[in-house]
Amino acid sequence: MDLRTYFQQTKPAERKAFADKLGVHIDYLYHCSRGERKPGAKLCRLIVELDSRFTLAELRPDIWGNGIDRIAAIDDTQQNAGGTTSRKTKEMRAA
C-alpha cells in the first residue's frame, strides 16, 4: 500500500493517530500522499514497521523499486551535507 491509498481508505482520526505514532504532522503525511513531498528512508521503514499493509517499494519506488532490498539501497558514496565527497568515494576513485 502507498500513502495515497491509505488516505483514501482511512478516516481522519485514524490518519491523525498514525501520524502521531510516527512522530510527524498529519499535514506532512498528506503532502507525501499527494506526491508533493517524499517520506525519507527512515520514516518509510518506521511506517512499514508500524503497519504491515505498507511496503518499502510502494512507499518509495525510487529507492526500493526493481527488487532492490533495504541493505542495497544504502549508498555510502553519497556526498555529505557539507558537499564534500566521502573518503570511501575518494579511495574508490583513486584505485
PDB file of N, CA, C and O in Angstrom:
ATOM      1  N   MET A   1       0.846  -1.174   0.000  1.00  0.00           N
ATOM      2  CA  MET A   1       0.000   0.000   0.000  1.00  0.00           C
ATOM      3  C   MET A   1       0.893   1.239   0.000  1.00  0.00           C
ATOM      4  O   MET A   1       1.968   1.239   0.601  1.00  0.00           O
ATOM      5  N   ASP A   2       0.451   2.271  -0.662  1.00  0.00           N
ATOM      6  CA  ASP A   2       1.156   3.550  -0.623  1.00  0.00           C
ATOM      7  C   ASP A   2       0.328   4.534   0.204  1.00  0.00           C
ATOM      8  O   ASP A   2      -0.793   4.222   0.606  1.00  0.00           O
ATOM      9  N   LEU A   3       0.875   5.704   0.451  1.00  0.00           N
ATOM     10  CA  LEU A   3       0.178   6.674   1.305  1.00  0.00           C
ATOM     11  C   LEU A   3      -1.083   7.223   0.653  1.00  0.00           C
ATOM     12  O   LEU A   3      -2.042   7.546   1.354  1.00  0.00           O
ATOM     13  N   ARG A   4      -1.103   7.334  -0.658  1.00  0.00           N
ATOM     14  CA  ARG A   4      -2.304   7.824  -1.341  1.00  0.00           C
ATOM     15  C   ARG A   4      -3.483   6.878  -1.071  1.00  0.00           C
ATOM     16  O   ARG A   4      -4.581   7.321  -0.735  1.00  0.00           O
ATOM     17  N   THR A   5      -3.240   5.591  -1.222  1.00  0.00           N
ATOM     18  CA  THR A   5      -4.277   4.589  -0.968  1.00  0.00           C
ATOM     19  C   THR A   5      -4.692   4.615   0.492  1.00  0.00           C
ATOM     20  O   THR A   5      -5.878   4.526   0.809  1.00  0.00           O
ATOM     21  N   TYR A   6      -3.716   4.738   1.380  1.00  0.00           N
ATOM     22  CA  TYR A   6      -4.001   4.801   2.810  1.00  0.00           C
ATOM     23  C   TYR A   6      -4.939   5.967   3.123  1.00  0.00           C
ATOM     24  O   TYR A   6      -5.905   5.801   3.868  1.00  0.00           O
ATOM     25  N   PHE A   7      -4.664   7.128   2.567  1.00  0.00           N
ATOM     26  CA  PHE A   7      -5.509   8.295   2.817  1.00  0.00           C
ATOM     27  C   PHE A   7      -6.907   8.109   2.242  1.00  0.00           C
ATOM     28  O   PHE A   7      -7.874   8.629   2.799  1.00  0.00           O
ATOM     29  N   GLN A   8      -7.030   7.387   1.154  1.00  0.00           N
ATOM     30  CA  GLN A   8      -8.340   7.142   0.556  1.00  0.00           C
ATOM     31  C   GLN A   8      -9.163   6.148   1.374  1.00  0.00           C
ATOM     32  O   GLN A   8     -10.392   6.216   1.377  1.00  0.00           O
ATOM     33  N   GLN A   9      -8.498   5.234   2.061  1.00  0.00           N
ATOM     34  CA  GLN A   9      -9.191   4.146   2.735  1.00  0.00           C
ATOM     35  C   GLN A   9      -9.384   4.343   4.239  1.00  0.00           C
ATOM     36  O   GLN A   9     -10.047   3.531   4.884  1.00  0.00           O
ATOM     37  N   THR A  10      -8.825   5.389   4.795  1.00  0.00           N
ATOM     38  CA  THR A  10      -8.916   5.573   6.242  1.00  0.00           C
ATOM     39  C   THR A  10      -9.631   6.874   6.590  1.00  0.00           C
ATOM     40  O   THR A  10      -9.762   7.788   5.775  1.00  0.00           O
ATOM     41  N   LYS A  11     -10.082   6.913   7.827  1.00  0.00           N
ATOM     42  CA  LYS A  11     -10.762   8.104   8.333  1.00  0.00           C
ATOM     43  C   LYS A  11      -9.738   9.063   8.927  1.00  0.00           C
ATOM     44  O   LYS A  11      -8.643   8.651   9.311  1.00  0.00           O
ATOM     45  N   PRO A  12     -10.096  10.341   9.000  1.00  0.00           N
ATOM     46  CA  PRO A  12      -9.161  11.348   9.524  1.00  0.00           C
ATOM     47  C   PRO A  12      -8.592  11.021  10.902  1.00  0.00           C
ATOM     48  O   PRO A  12      -7.405  11.244  11.145  1.00  0.00           O
ATOM     49  N   ALA A  13      -9.414  10.500  11.802  1.00  0.00           N
ATOM     50  CA  ALA A  13      -8.929  10.185  13.151  1.00  0.00           C
ATOM     51  C   ALA A  13      -7.854   9.099  13.117  1.00  0.00           C
ATOM     52  O   ALA A  13      -6.883   9.161  13.872  1.00  0.00           O
ATOM     53  N   GLU A  14      -8.024   8.110  12.247  1.00  0.00           N
ATOM     54  CA  GLU A  14      -7.032   7.045  12.121  1.00  0.00           C
ATOM     55  C   GLU A  14      -5.724   7.585  11.550  1.00  0.00           C
ATOM     56  O   GLU A  14      -4.640   7.212  11.998  1.00  0.00           O
ATOM     57  N   ARG A  15      -5.835   8.461  10.563  1.00  0.00           N
ATOM     58  CA  ARG A  15      -4.639   9.060   9.958  1.00  0.00           C
ATOM     59  C   ARG A  15      -3.887   9.908  10.977  1.00  0.00           C
ATOM     60  O   ARG A  15      -2.658   9.874  11.032  1.00  0.00           O
ATOM     61  N   LYS A  16      -4.618  10.662  11.776  1.00  0.00           N
ATOM     62  CA  LYS A  16      -4.008  11.516  12.799  1.00  0.00           C
ATOM     63  C   LYS A  16      -3.282  10.666  13.838  1.00  0.00           C
ATOM     64  O   LYS A  16      -2.161  10.985  14.233  1.00  0.00           O
ATOM     65  N   ALA A  17      -3.914   9.595  14.274  1.00  0.00           N
ATOM     66  CA  ALA A  17      -3.285   8.708  15.260  1.00  0.00           C
ATOM     67  C   ALA A  17      -2.016   8.068  14.686  1.00  0.00           C
ATOM     68  O   ALA A  17      -1.020   7.913  15.392  1.00  0.00           O
ATOM     69  N   PHE A  18      -2.057   7.704  13.418  1.00  0.00           N
ATOM     70  CA  PHE A  18      -0.905   7.096  12.764  1.00  0.00           C
ATOM     71  C   PHE A  18       0.246   8.104  12.679  1.00  0.00           C
ATOM     72  O   PHE A  18       1.396   7.769  12.962  1.00  0.00           O
ATOM     73  N   ALA A  19      -0.075   9.332  12.290  1.00  0.00           N
ATOM     74  CA  ALA A  19       0.953  10.381  12.210  1.00  0.00           C
ATOM     75  C   ALA A  19       1.575  10.625  13.584  1.00  0.00           C
ATOM     76  O   ALA A  19       2.787  10.808  13.696  1.00  0.00           O
ATOM     77  N   ASP A  20       0.756  10.628  14.614  1.00  0.00           N
ATOM     78  CA  ASP A  20       1.264  10.821  15.973  1.00  0.00           C
ATOM     79  C   ASP A  20       2.236   9.700  16.352  1.00  0.00           C
ATOM     80  O   ASP A  20       3.284   9.961  16.942  1.00  0.00           O
ATOM     81  N   LYS A  21       1.890   8.453  16.016  1.00  0.00           N
ATOM     82  CA  LYS A  21       2.779   7.321  16.309  1.00  0.00           C
ATOM     83  C   LYS A  21       4.099   7.452  15.558  1.00  0.00           C
ATOM     84  O   LYS A  21       5.151   7.059  16.062  1.00  0.00           O
ATOM     85  N   LEU A  22       4.033   8.004  14.357  1.00  0.00           N
ATOM     86  CA  LEU A  22       5.234   8.176  13.540  1.00  0.00           C
ATOM     87  C   LEU A  22       6.075   9.365  13.985  1.00  0.00           C
ATOM     88  O   LEU A  22       7.252   9.470  13.640  1.00  0.00           O
ATOM     89  N   GLY A  23       5.457  10.263  14.758  1.00  0.00           N
ATOM     90  CA  GLY A  23       6.168  11.457  15.208  1.00  0.00           C
ATOM     91  C   GLY A  23       6.247  12.541  14.147  1.00  0.00           C
ATOM     92  O   GLY A  23       7.159  13.367  14.165  1.00  0.00           O
ATOM     93  N   VAL A  24       5.281  12.542  13.212  1.00  0.00           N
ATOM     94  CA  VAL A  24       5.230  13.566  12.172  1.00  0.00           C
ATOM     95  C   VAL A  24       3.859  14.222  12.188  1.00  0.00           C
ATOM     96  O   VAL A  24       2.909  13.683  12.756  1.00  0.00           O
ATOM     97  N   HIS A  25       3.761  15.376  11.570  1.00  0.00           N
ATOM     98  CA  HIS A  25       2.490  16.078  11.491  1.00  0.00           C
ATOM     99  C   HIS A  25       1.633  15.451  10.395  1.00  0.00           C
ATOM    100  O   HIS A  25       2.152  15.021   9.365  1.00  0.00           O
ATOM    101  N   ILE A  26       0.348  15.402  10.613  1.00  0.00           N
ATOM    102  CA  ILE A  26      -0.570  14.810   9.639  1.00  0.00           C
ATOM    103  C   ILE A  26      -0.479  15.519   8.285  1.00  0.00           C
ATOM    104  O   ILE A  26      -0.636  14.887   7.240  1.00  0.00           O
ATOM    105  N   ASP A  27      -0.226  16.825   8.303  1.00  0.00           N
ATOM    106  CA  ASP A  27      -0.101  17.559   7.045  1.00  0.00           C
ATOM    107  C   ASP A  27       1.078  17.065   6.206  1.00  0.00           C
ATOM    108  O   ASP A  27       1.009  17.032   4.977  1.00  0.00           O
ATOM    109  N   TYR A  28       2.159  16.682   6.887  1.00  0.00           N
ATOM    110  CA  TYR A  28       3.317  16.148   6.168  1.00  0.00           C
ATOM    111  C   TYR A  28       2.936  14.843   5.460  1.00  0.00           C
ATOM    112  O   TYR A  28       3.266  14.648   4.290  1.00  0.00           O
ATOM    113  N   LEU A  29       2.247  13.959   6.167  1.00  0.00           N
ATOM    114  CA  LEU A  29       1.805  12.708   5.535  1.00  0.00           C
ATOM    115  C   LEU A  29       0.862  12.986   4.375  1.00  0.00           C
ATOM    116  O   LEU A  29       0.911  12.309   3.348  1.00  0.00           O
ATOM    117  N   TYR A  30       0.005  13.985   4.542  1.00  0.00           N
ATOM    118  CA  TYR A  30      -0.919  14.356   3.467  1.00  0.00           C
ATOM    119  C   TYR A  30      -0.148  14.793   2.228  1.00  0.00           C
ATOM    120  O   TYR A  30      -0.459  14.364   1.116  1.00  0.00           O
ATOM    121  N   HIS A  31       0.855  15.646   2.417  1.00  0.00           N
ATOM    122  CA  HIS A  31       1.661  16.099   1.274  1.00  0.00           C
ATOM    123  C   HIS A  31       2.395  14.926   0.617  1.00  0.00           C
ATOM    124  O   HIS A  31       2.535  14.875  -0.604  1.00  0.00           O
ATOM    125  N   CYS A  32       2.856  13.994   1.436  1.00  0.00           N
ATOM    126  CA  CYS A  32       3.506  12.792   0.891  1.00  0.00           C
ATOM    127  C   CYS A  32       2.508  11.957   0.095  1.00  0.00           C
ATOM    128  O   CYS A  32       2.854  11.398  -0.946  1.00  0.00           O
ATOM    129  N   SER A  33       1.278  11.872   0.579  1.00  0.00           N
ATOM    130  CA  SER A  33       0.270  11.064  -0.113  1.00  0.00           C
ATOM    131  C   SER A  33      -0.091  11.661  -1.468  1.00  0.00           C
ATOM    132  O   SER A  33      -0.497  10.935  -2.376  1.00  0.00           O
ATOM    133  N   ARG A  34       0.051  12.963  -1.611  1.00  0.00           N
ATOM    134  CA  ARG A  34      -0.270  13.632  -2.870  1.00  0.00           C
ATOM    135  C   ARG A  34       0.940  13.749  -3.796  1.00  0.00           C
ATOM    136  O   ARG A  34       0.827  14.267  -4.907  1.00  0.00           O
ATOM    137  N   GLY A  35       2.098  13.267  -3.337  1.00  0.00           N
ATOM    138  CA  GLY A  35       3.299  13.327  -4.159  1.00  0.00           C
ATOM    139  C   GLY A  35       4.008  14.660  -4.116  1.00  0.00           C
ATOM    140  O   GLY A  35       4.951  14.883  -4.875  1.00  0.00           O
ATOM    141  N   GLU A  36       3.573  15.555  -3.241  1.00  0.00           N
ATOM    142  CA  GLU A  36       4.201  16.871  -3.119  1.00  0.00           C
ATOM    143  C   GLU A  36       5.493  16.800  -2.309  1.00  0.00           C
ATOM    144  O   GLU A  36       6.383  17.635  -2.474  1.00  0.00           O
ATOM    145  N   ARG A  37       5.589  15.814  -1.444  1.00  0.00           N
ATOM    146  CA  ARG A  37       6.788  15.551  -0.639  1.00  0.00           C
ATOM    147  C   ARG A  37       7.058  14.060  -0.723  1.00  0.00           C
ATOM    148  O   ARG A  37       6.198  13.287  -1.145  1.00  0.00           O
ATOM    149  N   LYS A  38       8.254  13.660  -0.321  1.00  0.00           N
ATOM    150  CA  LYS A  38       8.596  12.246  -0.276  1.00  0.00           C
ATOM    151  C   LYS A  38       9.073  11.911   1.131  1.00  0.00           C
ATOM    152  O   LYS A  38       9.946  12.589   1.672  1.00  0.00           O
ATOM    153  N   PRO A  39       8.498  10.857   1.726  1.00  0.00           N
ATOM    154  CA  PRO A  39       8.971  10.475   3.051  1.00  0.00           C
ATOM    155  C   PRO A  39      10.397   9.947   2.958  1.00  0.00           C
ATOM    156  O   PRO A  39      10.750   9.257   2.002  1.00  0.00           O
ATOM    157  N   GLY A  40      11.204  10.272   3.942  1.00  0.00           N
ATOM    158  CA  GLY A  40      12.580   9.794   3.955  1.00  0.00           C
ATOM    159  C   GLY A  40      12.650   8.299   4.207  1.00  0.00           C
ATOM    160  O   GLY A  40      11.668   7.676   4.611  1.00  0.00           O
ATOM    161  N   ALA A  41      13.812   7.738   3.966  1.00  0.00           N
ATOM    162  CA  ALA A  41      14.009   6.296   4.126  1.00  0.00           C
ATOM    163  C   ALA A  41      13.719   5.844   5.558  1.00  0.00           C
ATOM    164  O   ALA A  41      13.105   4.798   5.766  1.00  0.00           O
ATOM    165  N   LYS A  42      14.152   6.619   6.529  1.00  0.00           N
ATOM    166  CA  LYS A  42      13.931   6.265   7.934  1.00  0.00           C
ATOM    167  C   LYS A  42      12.432   6.246   8.255  1.00  0.00           C
ATOM    168  O   LYS A  42      11.949   5.334   8.926  1.00  0.00           O
ATOM    169  N   LEU A  43      11.704   7.250   7.777  1.00  0.00           N
ATOM    170  CA  LEU A  43      10.267   7.299   8.006  1.00  0.00           C
ATOM    171  C   LEU A  43       9.569   6.141   7.300  1.00  0.00           C
ATOM    172  O   LEU A  43       8.648   5.543   7.856  1.00  0.00           O
ATOM    173  N   CYS A  44       9.993   5.823   6.095  1.00  0.00           N
ATOM    174  CA  CYS A  44       9.393   4.686   5.370  1.00  0.00           C
ATOM    175  C   CYS A  44       9.553   3.396   6.158  1.00  0.00           C
ATOM    176  O   CYS A  44       8.615   2.607   6.272  1.00  0.00           O
ATOM    177  N   ARG A  45      10.747   3.186   6.701  1.00  0.00           N
ATOM    178  CA  ARG A  45      10.979   1.971   7.499  1.00  0.00           C
ATOM    179  C   ARG A  45      10.066   1.933   8.718  1.00  0.00           C
ATOM    180  O   ARG A  45       9.545   0.877   9.076  1.00  0.00           O
ATOM    181  N   LEU A  46       9.875   3.081   9.351  1.00  0.00           N
ATOM    182  CA  LEU A  46       9.011   3.154  10.523  1.00  0.00           C
ATOM    183  C   LEU A  46       7.553   2.892  10.132  1.00  0.00           C
ATOM    184  O   LEU A  46       6.835   2.204  10.857  1.00  0.00           O
ATOM    185  N   ILE A  47       7.118   3.425   9.011  1.00  0.00           N
ATOM    186  CA  ILE A  47       5.754   3.194   8.531  1.00  0.00           C
ATOM    187  C   ILE A  47       5.515   1.707   8.318  1.00  0.00           C
ATOM    188  O   ILE A  47       4.495   1.171   8.750  1.00  0.00           O
ATOM    189  N   VAL A  48       6.452   1.038   7.654  1.00  0.00           N
ATOM    190  CA  VAL A  48       6.329  -0.396   7.389  1.00  0.00           C
ATOM    191  C   VAL A  48       6.337  -1.183   8.694  1.00  0.00           C
ATOM    192  O   VAL A  48       5.624  -2.177   8.832  1.00  0.00           O
ATOM    193  N   GLU A  49       7.146  -0.735   9.647  1.00  0.00           N
ATOM    194  CA  GLU A  49       7.230  -1.395  10.943  1.00  0.00           C
ATOM    195  C   GLU A  49       5.906  -1.283  11.712  1.00  0.00           C
ATOM    196  O   GLU A  49       5.484  -2.231  12.375  1.00  0.00           O
ATOM    197  N   LEU A  50       5.261  -0.122  11.618  1.00  0.00           N
ATOM    198  CA  LEU A  50       4.023   0.105  12.363  1.00  0.00           C
ATOM    199  C   LEU A  50       2.781  -0.478  11.690  1.00  0.00           C
ATOM    200  O   LEU A  50       1.808  -0.812  12.366  1.00  0.00           O
ATOM    201  N   ASP A  51       2.811  -0.600  10.380  1.00  0.00           N
ATOM    202  CA  ASP A  51       1.629  -1.095   9.662  1.00  0.00           C
ATOM    203  C   ASP A  51       2.070  -1.999   8.513  1.00  0.00           C
ATOM    204  O   ASP A  51       2.656  -1.536   7.535  1.00  0.00           O
ATOM    205  N   SER A  52       1.785  -3.279   8.642  1.00  0.00           N
ATOM    206  CA  SER A  52       2.264  -4.272   7.665  1.00  0.00           C
ATOM    207  C   SER A  52       1.586  -4.167   6.300  1.00  0.00           C
ATOM    208  O   SER A  52       1.980  -4.870   5.369  1.00  0.00           O
ATOM    209  N   ARG A  53       0.587  -3.314   6.160  1.00  0.00           N
ATOM    210  CA  ARG A  53      -0.034  -3.120   4.843  1.00  0.00           C
ATOM    211  C   ARG A  53       0.886  -2.370   3.894  1.00  0.00           C
ATOM    212  O   ARG A  53       0.737  -2.466   2.676  1.00  0.00           O
ATOM    213  N   PHE A  54       1.831  -1.627   4.440  1.00  0.00           N
ATOM    214  CA  PHE A  54       2.760  -0.848   3.637  1.00  0.00           C
ATOM    215  C   PHE A  54       3.974  -1.684   3.254  1.00  0.00           C
ATOM    216  O   PHE A  54       4.369  -2.598   3.977  1.00  0.00           O
ATOM    217  N   THR A  55       4.554  -1.357   2.113  1.00  0.00           N
ATOM    218  CA  THR A  55       5.832  -1.948   1.720  1.00  0.00           C
ATOM    219  C   THR A  55       6.778  -0.814   1.353  1.00  0.00           C
ATOM    220  O   THR A  55       6.347   0.254   0.916  1.00  0.00           O
ATOM    221  N   LEU A  56       8.063  -1.057   1.536  1.00  0.00           N
ATOM    222  CA  LEU A  56       9.051  -0.035   1.197  1.00  0.00           C
ATOM    223  C   LEU A  56       8.990   0.321  -0.281  1.00  0.00           C
ATOM    224  O   LEU A  56       9.078   1.493  -0.648  1.00  0.00           O
ATOM    225  N   ALA A  57       8.840  -0.687  -1.126  1.00  0.00           N
ATOM    226  CA  ALA A  57       8.815  -0.453  -2.574  1.00  0.00           C
ATOM    227  C   ALA A  57       7.627   0.402  -2.997  1.00  0.00           C
ATOM    228  O   ALA A  57       7.733   1.184  -3.941  1.00  0.00           O
ATOM    229  N   GLU A  58       6.501   0.261  -2.311  1.00  0.00           N
ATOM    230  CA  GLU A  58       5.334   1.087  -2.659  1.00  0.00           C
ATOM    231  C   GLU A  58       5.459   2.500  -2.118  1.00  0.00           C
ATOM    232  O   GLU A  58       4.998   3.453  -2.747  1.00  0.00           O
ATOM    233  N   LEU A  59       6.078   2.640  -0.953  1.00  0.00           N
ATOM    234  CA  LEU A  59       6.250   3.970  -0.373  1.00  0.00           C
ATOM    235  C   LEU A  59       7.262   4.798  -1.146  1.00  0.00           C
ATOM    236  O   LEU A  59       7.036   5.985  -1.383  1.00  0.00           O
ATOM    237  N   ARG A  60       8.377   4.192  -1.543  1.00  0.00           N
ATOM    238  CA  ARG A  60       9.432   4.903  -2.273  1.00  0.00           C
ATOM    239  C   ARG A  60      10.002   4.003  -3.362  1.00  0.00           C
ATOM    240  O   ARG A  60      11.090   3.450  -3.203  1.00  0.00           O
ATOM    241  N   PRO A  61       9.271   3.852  -4.472  1.00  0.00           N
ATOM    242  CA  PRO A  61       9.783   3.000  -5.550  1.00  0.00           C
ATOM    243  C   PRO A  61      11.095   3.510  -6.133  1.00  0.00           C
ATOM    244  O   PRO A  61      11.856   2.740  -6.720  1.00  0.00           O
ATOM    245  N   ASP A  62      11.365   4.812  -5.973  1.00  0.00           N
ATOM    246  CA  ASP A  62      12.626   5.356  -6.469  1.00  0.00           C
ATOM    247  C   ASP A  62      13.826   4.851  -5.675  1.00  0.00           C
ATOM    248  O   ASP A  62      14.949   4.862  -6.179  1.00  0.00           O
ATOM    249  N   ILE A  63      13.600   4.410  -4.442  1.00  0.00           N
ATOM    250  CA  ILE A  63      14.674   3.870  -3.618  1.00  0.00           C
ATOM    251  C   ILE A  63      14.645   2.340  -3.633  1.00  0.00           C
ATOM    252  O   ILE A  63      15.664   1.698  -3.884  1.00  0.00           O
ATOM    253  N   TRP A  64      13.469   1.760  -3.361  1.00  0.00           N
ATOM    254  CA  TRP A  64      13.378   0.320  -3.168  1.00  0.00           C
ATOM    255  C   TRP A  64      12.667  -0.421  -4.296  1.00  0.00           C
ATOM    256  O   TRP A  64      12.335  -1.597  -4.141  1.00  0.00           O
ATOM    257  N   GLY A  65      12.430   0.230  -5.408  1.00  0.00           N
ATOM    258  CA  GLY A  65      11.777  -0.445  -6.517  1.00  0.00           C
ATOM    259  C   GLY A  65      12.720  -1.388  -7.236  1.00  0.00           C
ATOM    260  O   GLY A  65      13.909  -1.439  -6.921  1.00  0.00           O
ATOM    261  N   ASN A  66      12.211  -2.120  -8.181  1.00  0.00           N
ATOM    262  CA  ASN A  66      13.002  -3.027  -9.020  1.00  0.00           C
ATOM    263  C   ASN A  66      13.770  -4.078  -8.230  1.00  0.00           C
ATOM    264  O   ASN A  66      14.860  -4.486  -8.633  1.00  0.00           O
ATOM    265  N   GLY A  67      13.207  -4.520  -7.107  1.00  0.00           N
ATOM    266  CA  GLY A  67      13.809  -5.617  -6.358  1.00  0.00           C
ATOM    267  C   GLY A  67      15.012  -5.249  -5.516  1.00  0.00           C
ATOM    268  O   GLY A  67      15.676  -6.131  -4.970  1.00  0.00           O
ATOM    269  N   ILE A  68      15.303  -3.977  -5.401  1.00  0.00           N
ATOM    270  CA  ILE A  68      16.439  -3.560  -4.575  1.00  0.00           C
ATOM    271  C   ILE A  68      16.029  -3.691  -3.111  1.00  0.00           C
ATOM    272  O   ILE A  68      15.013  -3.131  -2.700  1.00  0.00           O
ATOM    273  N   ASP A  69      16.793  -4.410  -2.342  1.00  0.00           N
ATOM    274  CA  ASP A  69      16.420  -4.573  -0.938  1.00  0.00           C
ATOM    275  C   ASP A  69      16.946  -3.421  -0.095  1.00  0.00           C
ATOM    276  O   ASP A  69      17.675  -2.557  -0.581  1.00  0.00           O
ATOM    277  N   ARG A  70      16.568  -3.426   1.158  1.00  0.00           N
ATOM    278  CA  ARG A  70      16.874  -2.344   2.071  1.00  0.00           C
ATOM    279  C   ARG A  70      18.371  -2.117   2.225  1.00  0.00           C
ATOM    280  O   ARG A  70      18.825  -0.973   2.261  1.00  0.00           O
ATOM    281  N   ILE A  71      19.130  -3.181   2.315  1.00  0.00           N
ATOM    282  CA  ILE A  71      20.571  -3.044   2.513  1.00  0.00           C
ATOM    283  C   ILE A  71      21.230  -2.457   1.270  1.00  0.00           C
ATOM    284  O   ILE A  71      22.106  -1.598   1.373  1.00  0.00           O
ATOM    285  N   ALA A  72      20.814  -2.915   0.111  1.00  0.00           N
ATOM    286  CA  ALA A  72      21.402  -2.422  -1.125  1.00  0.00           C
ATOM    287  C   ALA A  72      21.041  -0.967  -1.386  1.00  0.00           C
ATOM    288  O   ALA A  72      21.735  -0.284  -2.138  1.00  0.00           O
ATOM    289  N   ALA A  73      19.978  -0.493  -0.782  1.00  0.00           N
ATOM    290  CA  ALA A  73      19.537   0.880  -1.004  1.00  0.00           C
ATOM    291  C   ALA A  73      20.402   1.895  -0.264  1.00  0.00           C
ATOM    292  O   ALA A  73      20.330   3.091  -0.546  1.00  0.00           O
ATOM    293  N   ILE A  74      21.209   1.435   0.668  1.00  0.00           N
ATOM    294  CA  ILE A  74      22.082   2.338   1.410  1.00  0.00           C
ATOM    295  C   ILE A  74      23.281   2.659   0.531  1.00  0.00           C
ATOM    296  O   ILE A  74      24.050   1.772   0.160  1.00  0.00           O
ATOM    297  N   ASP A  75      23.430   3.913   0.208  1.00  0.00           N
ATOM    298  CA  ASP A  75      24.502   4.331  -0.690  1.00  0.00           C
ATOM    299  C   ASP A  75      25.510   5.150   0.099  1.00  0.00           C
ATOM    300  O   ASP A  75      25.291   6.337   0.344  1.00  0.00           O
ATOM    301  N   ASP A  76      26.614   4.528   0.499  1.00  0.00           N
ATOM    302  CA  ASP A  76      27.589   5.261   1.296  1.00  0.00           C
ATOM    303  C   ASP A  76      28.580   6.006   0.426  1.00  0.00           C
ATOM    304  O   ASP A  76      29.642   6.407   0.902  1.00  0.00           O
ATOM    305  N   THR A  77      28.248   6.198  -0.852  1.00  0.00           N
ATOM    306  CA  THR A  77      29.103   7.023  -1.694  1.00  0.00           C
ATOM    307  C   THR A  77      28.471   8.385  -1.946  1.00  0.00           C
ATOM    308  O   THR A  77      28.979   9.164  -2.752  1.00  0.00           O
ATOM    309  N   GLN A  78      27.361   8.680  -1.259  1.00  0.00           N
ATOM    310  CA  GLN A  78      26.723   9.980  -1.418  1.00  0.00           C
ATOM    311  C   GLN A  78      27.578  11.045  -0.759  1.00  0.00           C
ATOM    312  O   GLN A  78      28.387  10.768   0.127  1.00  0.00           O
ATOM    313  N   GLN A  79      27.376  12.276  -1.220  1.00  0.00           N
ATOM    314  CA  GLN A  79      28.081  13.389  -0.603  1.00  0.00           C
ATOM    315  C   GLN A  79      27.461  13.686   0.743  1.00  0.00           C
ATOM    316  O   GLN A  79      26.258  13.513   0.936  1.00  0.00           O
ATOM    317  N   ASN A  80      28.291  14.135   1.677  1.00  0.00           N
ATOM    318  CA  ASN A  80      27.747  14.511   2.974  1.00  0.00           C
ATOM    319  C   ASN A  80      27.152  15.909   2.891  1.00  0.00           C
ATOM    320  O   ASN A  80      27.218  16.556   1.845  1.00  0.00           O
ATOM    321  N   ALA A  81      26.581  16.367   3.973  1.00  0.00           N
ATOM    322  CA  ALA A  81      25.871  17.645   3.983  1.00  0.00           C
ATOM    323  C   ALA A  81      26.777  18.818   3.628  1.00  0.00           C
ATOM    324  O   ALA A  81      26.304  19.833   3.119  1.00  0.00           O
ATOM    325  N   GLY A  82      28.058  18.689   3.887  1.00  0.00           N
ATOM    326  CA  GLY A  82      28.984  19.766   3.583  1.00  0.00           C
ATOM    327  C   GLY A  82      29.327  19.862   2.109  1.00  0.00           C
ATOM    328  O   GLY A  82      29.971  20.821   1.683  1.00  0.00           O
ATOM    329  N   GLY A  83      28.908  18.884   1.331  1.00  0.00           N
ATOM    330  CA  GLY A  83      29.147  18.931  -0.096  1.00  0.00           C
ATOM    331  C   GLY A  83      30.461  18.317  -0.525  1.00  0.00           C
ATOM    332  O   GLY A  83      30.808  18.367  -1.705  1.00  0.00           O
ATOM    333  N   THR A  84      31.204  17.735   0.414  1.00  0.00           N
ATOM    334  CA  THR A  84      32.461  17.110   0.045  1.00  0.00           C
ATOM    335  C   THR A  84      32.246  15.628  -0.196  1.00  0.00           C
ATOM    336  O   THR A  84      31.331  15.022   0.362  1.00  0.00           O
ATOM    337  N   THR A  85      33.073  15.064  -1.010  1.00  0.00           N
ATOM    338  CA  THR A  85      32.966  13.660  -1.329  1.00  0.00           C
ATOM    339  C   THR A  85      33.503  12.832  -0.165  1.00  0.00           C
ATOM    340  O   THR A  85      34.491  13.209   0.466  1.00  0.00           O
ATOM    341  N   SER A  86      32.858  11.714   0.115  1.00  0.00           N
ATOM    342  CA  SER A  86      33.270  10.883   1.231  1.00  0.00           C
ATOM    343  C   SER A  86      34.636  10.254   0.982  1.00  0.00           C
ATOM    344  O   SER A  86      35.088  10.143  -0.158  1.00  0.00           O
ATOM    345  N   ARG A  87      35.266   9.855   2.043  1.00  0.00           N
ATOM    346  CA  ARG A  87      36.589   9.236   1.964  1.00  0.00           C
ATOM    347  C   ARG A  87      36.534   7.959   1.140  1.00  0.00           C
ATOM    348  O   ARG A  87      37.421   7.694   0.329  1.00  0.00           O
ATOM    349  N   LYS A  88      35.491   7.172   1.351  1.00  0.00           N
ATOM    350  CA  LYS A  88      35.359   5.912   0.622  1.00  0.00           C
ATOM    351  C   LYS A  88      35.279   6.169  -0.883  1.00  0.00           C
ATOM    352  O   LYS A  88      35.890   5.440  -1.664  1.00  0.00           O
ATOM    353  N   THR A  89      34.542   7.182  -1.293  1.00  0.00           N
ATOM    354  CA  THR A  89      34.429   7.513  -2.703  1.00  0.00           C
ATOM    355  C   THR A  89      35.770   7.936  -3.263  1.00  0.00           C
ATOM    356  O   THR A  89      36.141   7.525  -4.362  1.00  0.00           O
ATOM    357  N   LYS A  90      36.498   8.749  -2.524  1.00  0.00           N
ATOM    358  CA  LYS A  90      37.817   9.193  -2.970  1.00  0.00           C
ATOM    359  C   LYS A  90      38.753   8.006  -3.145  1.00  0.00           C
ATOM    360  O   LYS A  90      39.509   7.938  -4.114  1.00  0.00           O
ATOM    361  N   GLU A  91      38.696   7.057  -2.185  1.00  0.00           N
ATOM    362  CA  GLU A  91      39.542   5.874  -2.280  1.00  0.00           C
ATOM    363  C   GLU A  91      39.178   5.028  -3.478  1.00  0.00           C
ATOM    364  O   GLU A  91      40.058   4.486  -4.147  1.00  0.00           O
ATOM    365  N   MET A  92      37.890   4.906  -3.759  1.00  0.00           N
ATOM    366  CA  MET A  92      37.425   4.118  -4.890  1.00  0.00           C
ATOM    367  C   MET A  92      37.870   4.764  -6.208  1.00  0.00           C
ATOM    368  O   MET A  92      38.261   4.063  -7.142  1.00  0.00           O
ATOM    369  N   ARG A  93      37.811   6.073  -6.282  1.00  0.00           N
ATOM    370  CA  ARG A  93      38.205   6.789  -7.484  1.00  0.00           C
ATOM    371  C   ARG A  93      39.713   6.685  -7.715  1.00  0.00           C
ATOM    372  O   ARG A  93      40.171   6.627  -8.857  1.00  0.00           O
ATOM    373  N   ALA A  94      40.480   6.663  -6.620  1.00  0.00           N
ATOM    374  CA  ALA A  94      41.929   6.602  -6.727  1.00  0.00           C
ATOM    375  C   ALA A  94      42.409   5.238  -7.204  1.00  0.00           C
ATOM    376  O   ALA A  94      43.483   5.120  -7.794  1.00  0.00           O
ATOM    377  N   ALA A  95      41.614   4.217  -6.948  1.00  0.00           N
ATOM    378  CA  ALA A  95      42.038   2.846  -7.295  1.00  0.00           C
ATOM    379  C   ALA A  95      41.996   2.580  -8.780  1.00  0.00           C
ATOM    380  O   ALA A  95      42.323   1.477  -9.220  1.00  0.00           O
TER     381      ALA A  95
END
